[in-house]
Amino acid sequence: MLLLSVCALLAACSTLRIGYSQLDTLAYWWLDRYLDFSPAQTPQVRQALLQWQTWHRTRQLPEDAAQLEQVAQEALSDTAPAQACRWWKTVQTRQETYLLALVDPLAPTLGSLDEAQLKHLQAKFDTSNREWRDTYLRGDSDQRHRASADRIIDRADMLYGQIDSAQRRFISERLRSSPWDPHRWLQERLRQQQETLTTLRAAVQPGLDKAQRTTLLRTWASHSVRPGDEAARGYREQLVRFQCELAADLHNRTTPEQRTHAAERLQDWARDLRSAAAAMAAAR
């Protein structure tokens, strides 16, 4: 579910305030795990991530917090699939903005990757794909269905507090009509990974100037959010429509107490973001 997925991402750190203040370090560790930066590249990447975090903290974070507060207010009332989809489009647009803002400072480093690093990236993709198959393709269709329902129920519990048995049954039953197909999604995952490798190999070609490299990387960043492949884009849109309906229908089955819990959780995240930004500004 879209809103629940966003909330799970926001709550990935036990304390959002601490997680945000260390975002540049956490992002470096994640990128380095995939690209194995050289000693010469490491300070470039760290500076690029710090530059991005400063940009986000000063220009984007206040709006992010305000939007969380707006969702918190809306969580107290019934909603509709169209409203859920509007929020998802907002999240998608901001995600694209964030990625594009990171391309310029990272472009010189991405243009200096060598073949060993690209092979390292492919190996990490292979490992990640084995783990993905183990998570999403394990067992028969009934087992996979139960696992999918459990993941959504866990996220719903995180947002609304513990949901009841009727709400759990609703999630399980509605998922039986989901257009999500793990085999098809795996093919889309592999396609995206191949596009990443193809783009990075093109970005390191000699004779490419700064503007050409940046344009190439910006196109890849946009495709990471909005696939350039028409079939892939259509399939994602189909999934989004289903998930918006599921999110709205589940929300409309929640109790006033559950909605209050969700609103308070969202407001807490907004406060944590604002506190993180204030603390970082004071430390500089």
Contacts in CASP RR format, 6 or more apart in sequence:
PFRMAT RR
TARGET T0000
AUTHOR 0000-0000-0000
METHOD contacts of the structure
MODEL  1
MLLLSVCALLAACSTLRIGYSQLDTLAYWWLDRYLDFSPAQTPQVRQALL
QWQTWHRTRQLPEDAAQLEQVAQEALSDTAPAQACRWWKTVQTRQETYLL
ALVDPLAPTLGSLDEAQLKHLQAKFDTSNREWRDTYLRGDSDQRHRASAD
RIIDRADMLYGQIDSAQRRFISERLRSSPWDPHRWLQERLRQQQETLTTL
RAAVQPGLDKAQRTTLLRTWASHSVRPGDEAARGYREQLVRFQCELAADL
HNRTTPEQRTHAAERLQDWARDLRSAAAAMAAAR
1 152 0 8 1.000
1 155 0 8 1.000
1 156 0 8 1.000
1 243 0 8 1.000
1 246 0 8 1.000
1 247 0 8 1.000
1 250 0 8 1.000
2 84 0 8 1.000
2 85 0 8 1.000
2 87 0 8 1.000
2 88 0 8 1.000
2 91 0 8 1.000
2 240 0 8 1.000
2 243 0 8 1.000
2 244 0 8 1.000
2 247 0 8 1.000
3 71 0 8 1.000
3 84 0 8 1.000
3 87 0 8 1.000
3 88 0 8 1.000
3 159 0 8 1.000
3 247 0 8 1.000
4 152 0 8 1.000
4 155 0 8 1.000
4 156 0 8 1.000
4 158 0 8 1.000
4 159 0 8 1.000
4 247 0 8 1.000
5 155 0 8 1.000
6 91 0 8 1.000
7 155 0 8 1.000
7 158 0 8 1.000
7 159 0 8 1.000
7 265 0 8 1.000
7 266 0 8 1.000
7 269 0 8 1.000
8 155 0 8 1.000
8 158 0 8 1.000
10 16 0 8 1.000
10 68 0 8 1.000
10 269 0 8 1.000
11 158 0 8 1.000
11 269 0 8 1.000
13 19 0 8 1.000
13 20 0 8 1.000
15 272 0 8 1.000
16 269 0 8 1.000
16 272 0 8 1.000
16 273 0 8 1.000
16 276 0 8 1.000
17 272 0 8 1.000
17 273 0 8 1.000
17 275 0 8 1.000
17 276 0 8 1.000
17 279 0 8 1.000
18 276 0 8 1.000
19 26 0 8 1.000
19 276 0 8 1.000
20 272 0 8 1.000
20 273 0 8 1.000
20 276 0 8 1.000
20 277 0 8 1.000
21 276 0 8 1.000
21 279 0 8 1.000
21 280 0 8 1.000
23 49 0 8 1.000
23 53 0 8 1.000
24 46 0 8 1.000
24 49 0 8 1.000
24 50 0 8 1.000
24 52 0 8 1.000
24 53 0 8 1.000
27 49 0 8 1.000
28 42 0 8 1.000
28 45 0 8 1.000
28 46 0 8 1.000
28 49 0 8 1.000
31 37 0 8 1.000
31 45 0 8 1.000
31 49 0 8 1.000
32 42 0 8 1.000
32 45 0 8 1.000
33 124 0 8 1.000
34 120 0 8 1.000
34 121 0 8 1.000
34 124 0 8 1.000
35 113 0 8 1.000
35 117 0 8 1.000
35 120 0 8 1.000
35 121 0 8 1.000
36 116 0 8 1.000
36 117 0 8 1.000
36 120 0 8 1.000
37 45 0 8 1.000
37 109 0 8 1.000
37 117 0 8 1.000
38 117 0 8 1.000
41 109 0 8 1.000
41 112 0 8 1.000
44 108 0 8 1.000
44 109 0 8 1.000
45 106 0 8 1.000
45 109 0 8 1.000
47 105 0 8 1.000
48 102 0 8 1.000
48 105 0 8 1.000
48 106 0 8 1.000
48 109 0 8 1.000
49 102 0 8 1.000
49 105 0 8 1.000
51 105 0 8 1.000
52 98 0 8 1.000
52 101 0 8 1.000
52 102 0 8 1.000
52 105 0 8 1.000
55 101 0 8 1.000
56 98 0 8 1.000
56 101 0 8 1.000
57 276 0 8 1.000
57 277 0 8 1.000
57 280 0 8 1.000
57 281 0 8 1.000
60 94 0 8 1.000
60 97 0 8 1.000
60 98 0 8 1.000
61 273 0 8 1.000
61 274 0 8 1.000
61 276 0 8 1.000
61 277 0 8 1.000
62 274 0 8 1.000
62 277 0 8 1.000
64 94 0 8 1.000
64 273 0 8 1.000
65 270 0 8 1.000
65 271 0 8 1.000
65 273 0 8 1.000
65 274 0 8 1.000
66 270 0 8 1.000
67 90 0 8 1.000
68 266 0 8 1.000
68 267 0 8 1.000
68 269 0 8 1.000
68 270 0 8 1.000
68 273 0 8 1.000
69 266 0 8 1.000
69 267 0 8 1.000
69 270 0 8 1.000
71 87 0 8 1.000
71 266 0 8 1.000
72 262 0 8 1.000
72 263 0 8 1.000
72 264 0 8 1.000
72 266 0 8 1.000
72 267 0 8 1.000
72 270 0 8 1.000
73 263 0 8 1.000
74 83 0 8 1.000
75 251 0 8 1.000
75 259 0 8 1.000
75 262 0 8 1.000
75 263 0 8 1.000
75 266 0 8 1.000
76 259 0 8 1.000
76 260 0 8 1.000
76 263 0 8 1.000
77 259 0 8 1.000
78 251 0 8 1.000
78 252 0 8 1.000
79 248 0 8 1.000
79 251 0 8 1.000
79 252 0 8 1.000
80 248 0 8 1.000
81 241 0 8 1.000
81 244 0 8 1.000
81 245 0 8 1.000
81 247 0 8 1.000
81 248 0 8 1.000
81 249 0 8 1.000
82 244 0 8 1.000
83 248 0 8 1.000
84 243 0 8 1.000
84 244 0 8 1.000
84 245 0 8 1.000
84 247 0 8 1.000
84 248 0 8 1.000
84 251 0 8 1.000
85 240 0 8 1.000
85 241 0 8 1.000
85 244 0 8 1.000
88 240 0 8 1.000
88 243 0 8 1.000
88 244 0 8 1.000
92 225 0 8 1.000
92 226 0 8 1.000
95 225 0 8 1.000
96 221 0 8 1.000
96 222 0 8 1.000
96 225 0 8 1.000
96 226 0 8 1.000
99 221 0 8 1.000
99 222 0 8 1.000
99 224 0 8 1.000
99 225 0 8 1.000
100 218 0 8 1.000
100 221 0 8 1.000
100 222 0 8 1.000
102 221 0 8 1.000
103 214 0 8 1.000
103 217 0 8 1.000
103 218 0 8 1.000
103 221 0 8 1.000
104 214 0 8 1.000
106 217 0 8 1.000
107 203 0 8 1.000
107 210 0 8 1.000
107 213 0 8 1.000
107 214 0 8 1.000
107 217 0 8 1.000
108 210 0 8 1.000
110 200 0 8 1.000
110 203 0 8 1.000
110 204 0 8 1.000
110 213 0 8 1.000
110 217 0 8 1.000
111 200 0 8 1.000
111 203 0 8 1.000
111 204 0 8 1.000
111 208 0 8 1.000
111 213 0 8 1.000
112 204 0 8 1.000
113 200 0 8 1.000
113 203 0 8 1.000
113 204 0 8 1.000
114 204 0 8 1.000
118 197 0 8 1.000
118 200 0 8 1.000
118 201 0 8 1.000
121 196 0 8 1.000
121 197 0 8 1.000
121 200 0 8 1.000
122 197 0 8 1.000
125 193 0 8 1.000
125 197 0 8 1.000
129 186 0 8 1.000
129 189 0 8 1.000
129 190 0 8 1.000
129 193 0 8 1.000
132 186 0 8 1.000
132 189 0 8 1.000
133 186 0 8 1.000
135 147 0 8 1.000
136 144 0 8 1.000
136 147 0 8 1.000
136 182 0 8 1.000
136 185 0 8 1.000
136 186 0 8 1.000
137 144 0 8 1.000
137 182 0 8 1.000
137 183 0 8 1.000
137 186 0 8 1.000
138 144 0 8 1.000
138 147 0 8 1.000
144 182 0 8 1.000
145 172 0 8 1.000
145 175 0 8 1.000
145 176 0 8 1.000
146 172 0 8 1.000
148 175 0 8 1.000
148 178 0 8 1.000
148 180 0 8 1.000
149 168 0 8 1.000
149 171 0 8 1.000
149 172 0 8 1.000
149 175 0 8 1.000
152 171 0 8 1.000
152 175 0 8 1.000
153 163 0 8 1.000
153 168 0 8 1.000
153 171 0 8 1.000
156 163 0 8 1.000
156 167 0 8 1.000
156 171 0 8 1.000
156 250 0 8 1.000
157 163 0 8 1.000
158 265 0 8 1.000
159 261 0 8 1.000
159 262 0 8 1.000
159 265 0 8 1.000
160 254 0 8 1.000
160 258 0 8 1.000
160 259 0 8 1.000
160 261 0 8 1.000
160 262 0 8 1.000
161 258 0 8 1.000
161 261 0 8 1.000
161 262 0 8 1.000
163 254 0 8 1.000
163 258 0 8 1.000
166 253 0 8 1.000
167 250 0 8 1.000
167 253 0 8 1.000
167 254 0 8 1.000
170 249 0 8 1.000
170 250 0 8 1.000
170 253 0 8 1.000
171 246 0 8 1.000
171 250 0 8 1.000
174 246 0 8 1.000
174 249 0 8 1.000
175 246 0 8 1.000
177 242 0 8 1.000
178 242 0 8 1.000
178 246 0 8 1.000
179 235 0 8 1.000
179 238 0 8 1.000
179 239 0 8 1.000
179 242 0 8 1.000
180 239 0 8 1.000
180 242 0 8 1.000
184 235 0 8 1.000
188 227 0 8 1.000
188 232 0 8 1.000
188 235 0 8 1.000
191 229 0 8 1.000
191 232 0 8 1.000
192 223 0 8 1.000
192 224 0 8 1.000
192 227 0 8 1.000
195 220 0 8 1.000
195 223 0 8 1.000
196 220 0 8 1.000
199 216 0 8 1.000
199 217 0 8 1.000
199 219 0 8 1.000
199 220 0 8 1.000
202 208 0 8 1.000
202 216 0 8 1.000
203 213 0 8 1.000
203 216 0 8 1.000
203 217 0 8 1.000
208 216 0 8 1.000
226 233 0 8 1.000
227 233 0 8 1.000
227 236 0 8 1.000
251 259 0 8 1.000
254 262 0 8 1.000
END
